[in-house]
C-alpha cells in the first residue's frame, strides 16, 4: 500500500515541475515584451535574450563612439561618414541584433538604425 502513496507523491511533484516549466517558458502573459517590434521577447527566455542583445548593441555602439573620439583626438579634421571610415571599428560597427551598420549623422555621432534601438 505504501508504494501507491509514493507513486502519487512523485506524480504530484512532476506535475508541479511541469507547471513551473510552462510558466517559465511561456510567461504569465501579463508583461509586454520589450522587443515587440521584431517578434522577439514573447516568452520569459526570449525576453531575456532580447534584453541581452540590446545590451550588446549598446556596448558595441559605445565602443564605436569611443573609436571615433580617439580618432578625432589625433586628427581634428577627421569627419567619418560611414563606419568603414573609422579605423579599427570592424568588430563593433554593426548592430548584433539586425546586423545593420551603424549610421553616422552630420555631427559625427553614431546611431543604431535597428527598429527599437532609436534611443541608443
N, C-alpha and C positions, 0 to 999 in steps of 0.2 A: 504494500500500500504506500510506503514512503517513496517508492520510485515515481509514482504518478504525481505526487506533490512536487518533486524535484523537477520533473519534466515541465509541469505547468509554470513553475517559477522561472525556468530557463526560457520558455517561450515568452513569458511576460517581459523579461529583460531584453530579449531580442526585439520584441515589438516596440519597446521604449527606445532602443537604439535606432531602429528603423525610422521612427517618428522624428527623432532628433536629426538624423541624417537628411531627411526630406526637408526639414525646416532650414538646415544649414545650406543645402544645395539650392533650394527653391526660394528661400526667403519667406517672410511673412506677408509680403505684398503691401506693407504699409509705407515703405520708403520709396521715394523717387530715385531712380539711378542717376548718377552724375553724368555719365557719358551716354545719355539717351539718344543723342543725335546720330551716333554711329552704331547704334544697335548693340552696344556692349553694356555691361553693368546691370543686367537684369537679375541675375542671381547674386547671392552674397559673395561667392567666389569671383564671379565676373566683375562685380563692383570693386572688389579688392584689386583685381588685375588692372582694371581701367584706371583706378587711382594710382597704382604703381607706374603705369605707363605715362600718366600725366606728370608724375613727379620726375620721371626720366626725361621727358620733354623739357620741363622747367630747368633741370640740371644742364642738359645739352645747350639750351638757349643761353643760360648764364655763362657757360664756358665759351660759347661762341662770341657773346658780347665782350667777354674779357679778352679774347684774342684780338678783337677789333680795337679795344682800348690799348692793348700792348703795342699793336702796330702803329696806332696813332701817336703814341708817346715817342716812338722812334722816328716817325715820319709825319710831320704835322700836316702835310698836304695829302695824306692818304685818305681817299674817299671811296670806299668799296661800293659797288652797285649790285654785285652778285656774290653769293657765298664762295664761289671759286676765286674771287679776288683776294680773299683772306688767307694768308699763308698758314699752314698747319691746321686748318679747320675741316679737313676731310672727314674725320670721325664724328664731329659734332655739328655738322652743317645742315642736318635734316631732322625732322620730327620722327621719333621712333614709332609713333602710332601710325601715321599715314604715309610716311616716307617722303613727304614733300620737303623741298629745300626751303630753308628759312628765307624770308623776304627782308630786304634792307630798304628802309624808306629814305626820303631825300635828306633827312637829318643824320643819317648814318646809324640809326637804331634798328636792330634786328627784331623781327616779329615772327610768330609761328602762323602759317596760313591754314592750319588744320581746323576744321569745324569744331568749335568748343574750346579752342585754345586762344581765342582772340584777346583774352585778358593777360596773356603771358608776355 
